[in-house]
């Protein structure tokens, strides 16, 4: 039960990090030195998807807690 909350929090944190700072070393592709604008846009999009997934996990945890 608490796993949903922890997983949701991790997804939210990763999503916020990807949206705020998409040029971090965590999000760089291996084997490429430079980061292009399309890479940054794609990383921000993945961050948005992580934010949505984290919110869904936390809502599911809250629903299991209430019901």
N, C-alpha and C positions, 0 to 999 in steps of 0.2 A: 504494500500500500504506500509506504513512504518512498518506494522506488520511483513511482510516477512523479512525485514532487522533486526528487533529486534529479531525475532525468530531464524534467521540464526546466528546472533551474539551470542545468548545464547547457541545454539548448538555447535558453534565453541569453545566457552570458556569452556563448559563442556567437550568437546572432548579433548581439549588440556590439561585440568586438569587431565582427566582420563589417558591419555597417559604418562604425565610427572610424576604424583604422584598417582599410582594406589592403594597405601596402605593407603590412607586417610580414615578418619572415614565415610565420605559420601558414599564411595563405599563398605563398609563392610556389610556383610550380618547380619541380626539381629539373635541373638541367638547363634552366634559363636564368640569365643574369638580370636582364631588364624586364620591367613590368610595363605593359602597354595599357592604354585607356580601356580597351575591351576586357582585359584581365581584371581591372579594378571594378568595372561595371558588373562583370559576372560574379565577382566576389561579393559585391553588395547585394546582388540578387540572391545568392546563396545564403547570405546573412538574413535577408528578409524571410526566406523559407524556414530557416532555423528559428527565427522569432515566432513565426506562426506555429510551427511544430511544438515549441516550448510552451506557448500559450495553450495549445490543445491538451498537452500532457498535464498542465497544472489545472485546467478546467476539469479534466477527467478525474484528477485526484480529489478536487473539491467535491465533485458529484459523488464519488465513492465515499467521501467523508460524511456528507450530508445524508445520503440514502442508506 
